[in-house]
Amino acid sequence: MALRNTVALLVGLVALFHTWGAWAIVEVNMEDKVEVSIKETAQITCMYTSDEGSGGMVIEWFYVTRSGDKQRIYHQDPVSNTVDKGTPYMDRINVSTATGVVVLTISDVQVEDEREFTCRIKGLTDGSGEGRTKLRVFATPERPTIEAVETGVSVDKFEPSKIGTCEVKNGYPRPNVTWYRDNMPLLSSPDTIIEFRTTTESNGLLSVVSELSRKVVKEDKNAKFYCEVNYFVPGATQMTESAPITITIYYPSTEVYIWVESPKGKIKEGDVVELRCTGNGNDPSALLSIKHTRSGETWETDTAQINATRINSGEYECQIVDTESFESLTNTTEVFVNYLDPAVVVPEQPAMVLQGKDVMATCNAVSSLQTETTWFKDGEEISKGHTLILTNATFDTSGTYTCVVSVTELEDMQTNGTLIVHVQGPPQIRKDRTVIETVNREVDLKCHVRGYPVPTIIWTAGGKVSKGFQKVTENGVESVLKVQVTSDMTAVCNASNEYGSDTSTFNIKAIAHTTTQATSTTTTTTISNPSVKTETAKPPKKVKKESNGVIIAVVIICLLLLAVLGSVLYFLYKKGKICGRSGKQDLTKSNKDNIVVEMKSDNTEEAILLGVNGEKQPQSHQ
């Protein structure tokens, strides 16, 4: 009831003021715009002044629809405040008031919130004030992506060709795209066309696609193209760039080149030669070919491989033909294949020379380059130069000589020949060992003979004549004779050819096998004053060794003799005959009683049974 009375009172007062014609003045001030990023919180401030004070003011907030109508979203009077239902802001706004200030807060701002908001302040009288603010919403776009045209672009096109596409997504307001070529911005012109296409996404954000077309020139082959995106944020403008792209530019050749790719340097027979042909353009429709002008051999490609011989020398031509205009360009290069013929040795093989005479030989090889010759024998260098001179020939001069002809400019280019020299003369037998002592029943006799022609060797041994086993060597011939030796004998090696003969005599001494046989051994031990003497019988005679068993038997017998001697000495010690035992005869005081022990190896058992005086003991004393 009190509230109603208060409201009625206020209405009455308003009517009274209206009747009096007194109007209250209300002034409202607001910013022209408020900027906020998407999904952030926006605050719109409404400041006002009034002669009536703030206690009885009516505050209302509106937004302007797309059609231009005002839609209220908030109402506040001295009695209550209300958020209007059925609007996009019923759950997202909040209003706070202070003296002369009203603040509208909007949370989770979206693109659709970019519109005009109105703050209306009404006094108790009909006086009122109103202000407007434009809410600006910003969204940072994604990083731009760029794609180059997949196929190459030819410079001879009459219209601009597509270069690439740049796309930037989800920005607000609409981002601006600028194309660059090597840091220089590109502007639309008859030779450069830049197109834009804007798409509104379901969330209200904007995506921009820009396509660049250009009439390219040869200089564009290494150029880098990229796009720059400028976008807006609250209170500023920012920029980002895409990755750069390059495109394939096809352009015709104005020159053509041909060269030897490998080997580097001089070419020789046996090398694999690779020729390359190319132009200074890269038109895929152009055809390249290589041709040997002398033989007419052609390779329908930009590479030719040749297994080089001297006939491959000559001029090679590279040709490039444009299949559209049929225009052609040519260029040539000269290829020379160096050669080295097999070595030729004079005189013909083999070379014959008499002992004491001289030999001269030459070794040459035809070559396209300067050569040098080196002579070798048995792997050792003996001379340099194309001519070899051997003076005062001996049998040591015989053998095989190798001449190596090499090209001084190319290390691995060489050839070789051989010279076989035979020194003619009478045989010479190498007399190493002519006296032979042997215990073997068979002996190999060797007779090494030098001479040319190859000597004939005849053996005479034990009244028999034989040729033996013969083997021809580089320096002569070697003959081996197996001889059965039963006693001392003599063998003769006789070598002869058309120039003379030589002999060598071998004296063979047969040595019989000998063995040592054990004989009976007598050991005499004499015990007397003042000392004890041990006499050993004469050593056994040397006899022929029969086998190892005899030696083992002798060792066993000696061990038995030592055992018997030890037993006798121990027996005498027990009887007190030695070592001064009491109750026994003192050995040092008697010179008459000599104790003699004789042991015979051929009757060990009887020796063991002998008594002290050499008498046999009965079985009970054993």
Steps between C-alpha positions, in 0.01 A plus 500: 500500500787731584660430161182590321471819693856588411444436131179702510684780667767499233240501225331785663823692522570435133155625412556801716832579332337450165233731596749759612692452172834455670730262300806321637803492269689155454829481309650158386858447378631175337804395294450475129624141498621225726739236357528144633641166382265215431404290805623773733290727729389847383420792726292790368493806727214749510569827693221748571422819695160622622362779714285249681783280624517125446248372748191513285648422157368237257784319311448299183741319262421424136680347201431576137395201291616431144178657375569821698244446776578545868463202727503556874712264706497667845267721712562659838281740702516615859303193603651208294737392219425241233691318223263455211440142397499368147810689389853369421623679815264371764775276646809702409453854631542670829436867592672684781421855606671772695442872532482628146636174350329191358712212366362226271716183506462243222678164541615251231479754221429354155513643150122558511553739791662755273218755496386830658395512866285785644489623857181701593473693828156643602431734789189525722369757260478452128863609460735224369836446333635234263845387384630249242813282475613275213635163624782380274599128508836364379628145427865418419513280186698179460845505338459531122568199279635516147505252213702529180367389164590134450599526136767729362426826325635592157627847427352505152138499618295792372285524813591500869540153647400395847790521744346399834223532754514660847232429762441650844222361721283613791579865533282797588464757358605382154882467479686670217729290275796643306722299259878544489775401257844509664385753764336722241119536520305407188223723376226410258587576138439350157796260559419434869149405610410464870158366589333473843217284626350544850306227679295540819543199725223353714641677806476835325874531441635587157744300279675656202643319198728694265626370166801642317536477120797646319657515157839355598843577363823299512615694805210357700666155508679575828252751644324438833130579523309535827194676642473744788185518717406813693232457766346713776511465876357736764679828454755381244581327170727196479666304219606143420658333196469167325790274411666587165449294186691466174360393168641320202547733206530345157693706248663417166874466456700768327829306518601132507808339658679164465793376707680188626365427846752222572777411511666827583820568310639292214298207367654161418376182342299293744353801680123542527438849365184686605385795288239747626279732291277777635356840420461810714122456499274241660214460258364145552388482139858542371683192366873444553729269302872425462659384172846385398540697178750260340317172559148642524431310825227688691372499860145639538567627851704758684766242603720268293728228639779365279744212555789695353719374220702706256218483243280694744719806460348789313232768521180456702198723442229595752165609354190637674168526312185684615210269412255789480696742281738237354785741552833336581836589652828307465847495647799264465800374695809305397589168665841336455566147628869434570636156416799276566568201273650171629875503549717359219832338601785448250667252447245225463475250779707336627828686456812275462845625596835325545684531828706818506300672228264801527122518468299807394119518509240774452150543641257753354125569499308741278314759710324833465698628798864506609620165640793365700633142525640314799662152490463246783642157576373288786296799621802732527558803282814460291478772235305799368441593140361329193830318431652223720868404457647192673879471468733200544216251540526222757258235610381751762392719210244237396142552607186699434511877472186716524470843346226732632395788273301763689346836416656768715180710520269215602620270776276203425560499124775247421585185304780246520695245298746220573845404374631147557878467481685167460877505541659220293797316643631168637338355813606610845409278794450662833723301735363548848532175698691215342584302817194353666489304825173327566338244724195483275453223253386742225659831397383771254786634293440835327693632204420859393644592162504833315553525127319544172382310307359311795768243596439124500572346841611139547559339841742214573458341842576147624579386150162619371425782254187712545352837400334555834205736542564822305337841536579797274546829688546856380876475545549145374390153599492308828527121519422292808614138543382269778782265610466189719797508742630171641867587515743775401453592138564765234245670267589714197280771339600570139343800313562580134372708209636606164742742662665257743450298817557503876501231771455484875586203725312419822683286764248323723610354835262257666482517884347197671242526782653441855331413831631460860433160665527457881774252614563342838635751744697412809511745782749439779468672830795466740455592860831522696688724731537784490229557235245330282573488128263416219640364177303487181570241234598595149236668289303277269606461142314687229277278298245567232172644621218262441209699625380740762401204719866421564561846641200467731628161625843648581340778704292249700808283573695801629216587736497142633876512562463818702226334706720196575792720604279689737374174657854371563611822662194500724571133601859581600379795701261277697781249577719772636763459237493866410430834665654386838196313648570364856548117527610491143840499344644846454554552133774751558712256713523202272708488193479125456133438453402659177145483392455457126162501335482395136183550301446360156234645280445171320393321823327751724326247717825320588666830584228586743546170687876543560609530856747735652795285393363424163336175603148407410249527781246244582137569417422574864732805495358656196 
